[in-house]
Amino acid sequence: MGGYGSGGWEWHVRRQTTLDFESFRMTEIRVRFDLKPGFALRLAGEVVRLDWTRCNYGGKRPWFLCPECNRRAAVLYLELRQLRCRKCLDLAYPSQNESNWSRMLAKSQRIRKELGGSGDAFDPFPSKPFGMRWRKYRRLKREATVAEDRSRFILRRRLRQM
């Protein structure tokens, strides 16, 4: 069964995620302040410059400029009293720490709950909600079924390896 590099063994090291740090989001800052081009903010005792990009249908969008790398970011994270972007802190999104099996299972549960079900794969699949188009319902049902099948396949494969 598989040789060197076949992917039969998955080493999983948990990286720190974006949820592990306090964050400053541009959407929240924008509500509090009347931002103008050339404006700089003082957040957590550090001056953070802003950059602006044009939107396709008019207007402008503000971005933080990371104090470390000068990269545009919609969110800055506070670490040891310094603001940095996700790339500078080498942060992962929470889903990147999940295994393939749990990610597939979570997708199936999310779809079942969206359709008004319990999220349990052993319960019957929820019926189509009133007002939802049949095309969308069939697509969601197909996605949930594929995700459940993949999660079972991955789980079976892992159990055989033990």
C-alpha positions as CSV (number, residue, x, y, z in Angstrom):
1,M,0.0,0.0,0.0
2,G,1.7,3.1,-1.2
3,G,5.3,3.9,-1.1
4,Y,7.4,6.9,-0.2
5,G,5.5,10.1,-1.0
6,S,2.2,8.3,-1.8
7,G,0.3,10.5,0.7
8,G,-0.8,7.5,2.8
9,W,0.3,9.3,6.0
10,E,-0.9,12.8,6.9
11,W,1.2,14.7,9.4
12,H,-0.9,17.4,10.9
13,V,0.7,20.2,12.9
14,R,-1.7,22.8,14.3
15,R,-0.7,26.3,13.3
16,Q,-1.9,29.4,15.1
17,T,-5.1,30.7,13.5
18,T,-6.6,34.1,13.0
19,L,-9.0,33.4,15.9
20,D,-6.0,33.2,18.3
21,F,-5.3,36.9,18.0
22,E,-7.2,40.2,18.6
23,S,-8.0,41.7,15.2
24,F,-8.8,45.1,13.8
25,R,-11.1,44.9,10.7
26,M,-11.4,47.6,8.1
27,T,-15.2,47.1,8.0
28,E,-15.4,48.0,11.7
29,I,-13.0,50.9,11.6
30,R,-14.8,52.4,8.6
31,V,-18.0,52.7,10.6
32,R,-16.2,54.5,13.5
33,F,-14.2,57.0,11.5
34,D,-14.7,59.2,8.5
35,L,-11.8,57.9,6.5
36,K,-10.2,60.0,3.8
37,P,-7.3,59.3,1.4
38,G,-4.0,60.2,3.0
39,F,-5.4,59.4,6.4
40,A,-3.5,57.4,9.0
41,L,-4.9,55.7,12.1
42,R,-3.4,55.1,15.5
43,L,-4.4,51.6,16.5
44,A,-3.0,49.9,19.6
45,G,-0.4,52.6,20.0
46,E,0.9,52.1,16.4
47,V,0.4,54.4,13.4
48,V,-1.1,52.4,10.5
49,R,-1.2,53.9,7.1
50,L,-4.2,53.4,4.7
51,D,-4.3,52.7,1.0
52,W,-7.2,53.1,-1.4
53,T,-8.3,51.1,-4.4
54,R,-11.1,52.0,-6.9
55,C,-14.2,49.8,-7.0
56,N,-15.6,48.6,-10.3
57,Y,-18.8,50.4,-9.9
58,G,-17.5,53.6,-8.4
59,G,-16.3,54.7,-5.1
60,K,-13.1,53.7,-3.3
61,R,-12.2,50.9,-0.8
62,P,-9.8,51.5,2.1
63,W,-7.1,49.0,3.1
64,F,-4.7,48.9,6.0
65,L,-1.0,48.9,5.0
66,C,0.8,46.3,7.2
67,P,3.5,48.1,9.2
68,E,5.9,45.2,8.6
69,C,5.6,44.4,4.9
70,N,3.5,47.3,3.5
71,R,1.0,44.7,2.0
72,R,-2.7,45.7,1.7
73,A,-4.8,44.0,4.3
74,A,-8.5,44.2,5.3
75,V,-7.6,42.8,8.8
76,L,-4.6,43.4,11.0
77,Y,-3.8,41.2,14.0
78,L,-2.3,42.3,17.4
79,E,0.7,40.3,18.6
80,L,2.9,41.5,21.4
81,R,1.5,45.0,21.1
82,Q,2.4,45.1,17.4
83,L,0.0,45.1,14.5
84,R,0.8,42.7,11.6
85,C,-1.1,41.1,8.7
86,R,-1.9,37.4,8.5
87,K,1.1,36.7,6.2
88,C,3.6,38.3,8.5
89,L,2.4,36.3,11.5
90,D,2.2,33.1,9.4
91,L,-1.4,32.6,10.6
92,A,-3.7,29.9,9.2
93,Y,-7.5,30.1,8.8
94,P,-9.2,27.8,11.3
95,S,-10.4,25.5,8.5
96,Q,-6.7,24.9,7.5
97,N,-6.1,23.1,10.7
98,E,-9.0,20.7,10.2
99,S,-8.4,17.3,8.6
100,N,-10.0,16.5,5.3
101,W,-12.5,14.2,7.0
102,S,-13.7,16.8,9.5
103,R,-13.9,19.5,6.8
104,M,-16.1,17.3,4.6
105,L,-18.3,16.4,7.6
106,A,-18.7,20.0,8.5
107,K,-19.7,20.9,5.0
108,S,-22.4,18.2,5.0
109,Q,-23.7,19.4,8.4
110,R,-23.7,23.1,7.3
111,I,-25.8,22.2,4.2
112,R,-28.2,20.1,6.3
113,K,-28.7,22.9,8.8
114,E,-29.2,25.4,6.0
115,L,-32.1,23.3,4.7
116,G,-33.6,23.2,8.2
117,G,-32.4,19.8,9.3
118,S,-30.4,18.7,12.4
119,G,-27.0,18.4,10.7
120,D,-26.8,14.7,11.7
121,A,-25.8,12.4,8.8
122,F,-27.9,9.6,10.3
123,D,-31.2,11.6,10.1
124,P,-33.1,11.6,6.9
125,F,-32.1,14.4,4.5
126,P,-34.3,17.5,5.1
127,S,-37.0,18.3,2.6
128,K,-36.9,21.3,0.3
129,P,-37.7,24.6,2.2
130,F,-40.6,26.7,1.0
131,G,-39.4,29.2,-1.6
132,M,-36.2,27.5,-2.5
133,R,-35.8,26.6,-6.1
134,W,-35.7,22.9,-6.9
135,R,-32.4,23.4,-8.9
136,K,-30.7,24.8,-5.8
137,Y,-32.1,22.1,-3.5
138,R,-30.9,19.3,-5.8
139,R,-27.4,20.9,-6.0
140,L,-27.2,21.3,-2.2
141,K,-28.4,17.7,-1.7
142,R,-25.8,16.4,-4.2
143,E,-23.0,18.5,-2.5
144,A,-24.0,17.1,0.9
145,T,-24.1,13.6,-0.3
146,V,-20.7,13.8,-2.0
147,A,-19.2,15.4,1.2
148,E,-20.7,12.6,3.4
149,D,-19.4,9.9,1.0
150,R,-15.9,11.5,1.0
151,S,-15.8,11.8,4.7
152,R,-16.8,8.1,5.1
153,F,-14.2,7.1,2.5
154,I,-11.4,9.0,4.3
155,L,-12.5,7.6,7.7
156,R,-12.5,4.0,6.4
157,R,-9.1,4.5,4.8
158,R,-7.7,5.8,8.1
159,L,-9.2,3.0,10.1
160,R,-7.6,0.4,7.8
161,Q,-4.2,2.1,8.3
162,M,-4.4,1.6,12.1
